[in-house]
Amino acid sequence: MNKLTETVLYGLPKDASERYEEVLLLTNATPETIERVKVLATRDGFHSFRTAEIDLSAPPDFTKMVR
């Protein structure tokens, strides 16, 4: 089975400091679009950006989230 992944970009809005407050800013991200969105989001007060690779070929394991 081919591995299907998606790169996403998260950021914290102004005055937010906890990871649970992250906002999804971009899906289907490429290095170019990530940098462009970071610049625009920074102007709006976003900070602490994080990218993640999501494996869409496997079902999510929610047991890791509740530990």
C-alpha positions as CSV (number, residue, x, y, z in Angstrom):
1,M,0.0,0.0,0.0
2,N,1.3,3.5,-0.9
3,K,1.8,5.9,2.0
4,L,-0.3,9.0,1.5
5,T,0.7,12.0,3.6
6,E,-0.4,15.5,4.0
7,T,1.7,18.4,5.4
8,V,-0.2,20.9,7.6
9,L,0.8,24.1,9.3
10,Y,-0.5,25.2,12.7
11,G,0.1,28.5,14.6
12,L,-0.9,30.1,17.9
13,P,-3.0,33.3,17.7
14,K,-2.0,36.4,19.4
15,D,-2.2,36.1,23.2
16,A,-2.4,32.3,23.1
17,S,0.4,30.2,24.7
18,E,-0.9,26.7,25.0
19,R,-0.7,24.0,22.3
20,Y,-4.4,23.2,22.6
21,E,-5.1,26.8,21.3
22,E,-3.4,26.1,18.0
23,V,-5.2,27.0,14.8
24,L,-4.9,25.1,11.5
25,L,-3.5,27.6,9.0
26,L,-2.7,25.5,5.9
27,T,-3.2,22.1,4.4
28,N,-1.5,20.6,1.4
29,A,1.5,22.7,2.4
30,T,4.6,23.0,0.4
31,P,7.8,24.8,1.6
32,E,6.9,27.8,-0.5
33,T,3.3,28.1,0.8
34,I,4.4,27.5,4.4
35,E,6.8,30.5,4.3
36,R,4.2,32.7,2.6
37,V,1.5,31.8,5.1
38,K,3.9,32.3,8.0
39,V,4.6,35.9,6.8
40,L,0.9,36.7,6.4
41,A,-0.1,35.1,9.7
42,T,2.7,36.8,11.6
43,R,1.3,40.1,10.4
44,D,-2.0,39.1,12.1
45,G,-0.3,38.2,15.3
46,F,0.2,34.5,15.0
47,H,3.4,32.9,16.4
48,S,4.9,29.5,17.4
49,F,4.3,27.8,14.1
50,R,4.4,24.0,13.8
51,T,4.2,21.7,10.8
52,A,3.1,18.1,10.9
53,E,3.0,15.2,8.5
54,I,-0.3,13.3,8.7
55,D,-0.3,9.8,7.4
56,L,-3.7,9.4,5.6
57,S,-3.0,5.8,4.6
58,A,-3.5,4.6,8.2
59,P,-6.5,5.0,10.5
60,P,-5.8,7.4,13.4
61,D,-4.9,6.0,16.8
62,F,-6.7,8.1,19.3
63,T,-5.4,6.1,22.2
64,K,-2.1,8.0,22.0
65,M,-4.1,11.3,22.5
66,V,-5.8,10.3,25.7
67,R,-2.6,9.2,27.6
